[in-house]
Amino acid sequence: MEINWRKSSYSGSSNDEMCVEVAELISGVGIRDSRNPHGELLDVSSAEFAGLVGGIKKGALDLA
């Protein structure tokens, strides 16, 4: 299975950007650091990823 990594369209095209990439996996969703694509991978369920995105949209993870 080929993994198709993608990052937000809000991310710049420069590799200097601090971004994450996501990919659909058989087990759920993969998340990795775009500046270290061969590094560690976070593998979460689709429900966990949806919860993360929902929290981000609500501002629950914003630093005060």
N, C-alpha and C positions, 0 to 999 in steps of 0.2 A: 504494500500500500504506500503510495506516495503521499507525503505530508505537505500540504500547501500552507505555509506560514504567511500571515498578513498582519499589517499594523494599521493603526488608525490613519485615516486620511488627514487628520489634524497634525500628524507627525511630519516633520520636514524630511527632505530627501537626504540630508546629511547624516552620516554615521555618528556624528558627534552628539546627536540628540539622545536623551535618555528615554527610551521607549521600550515597550514590551510588544511581543508578537504573539498571536494566538493561532491555533490550528485545531480543526476538528480531528479528534482521535477516536478509535474504536471504543476506548474506555471513557471518553468524555471530551474534555478540552485541554489542550496543552498550552502552557504559558511559558515564555522564555524571554531573556534579555536580548534585545536586538543587537546590542554591541558585543555579545558573547554567544553567538548562535550554536556553538558546539559545547557550551557549558551546561549547567544543570537545567532540568526541565521540571516544571511544576505540572502535575497531571491531576486535574480536578474533575468532578462529575459535572454534567450539564447543569444540574440544580445548584451546585455550589457556585459555578460561574455566573449563573443568572442572579444569584444572591449578591455576588461581588459587584456586578454591573449595576444592580438596583441600588446598592449602598453608595456607589460612586455617584450615580445620578442624583440621589437625595442629599449628597454632601456629607454623608456620615463618616467619610474617611478624610475630609479636609482637615488640614492642620490649622488650629486656631491661632 
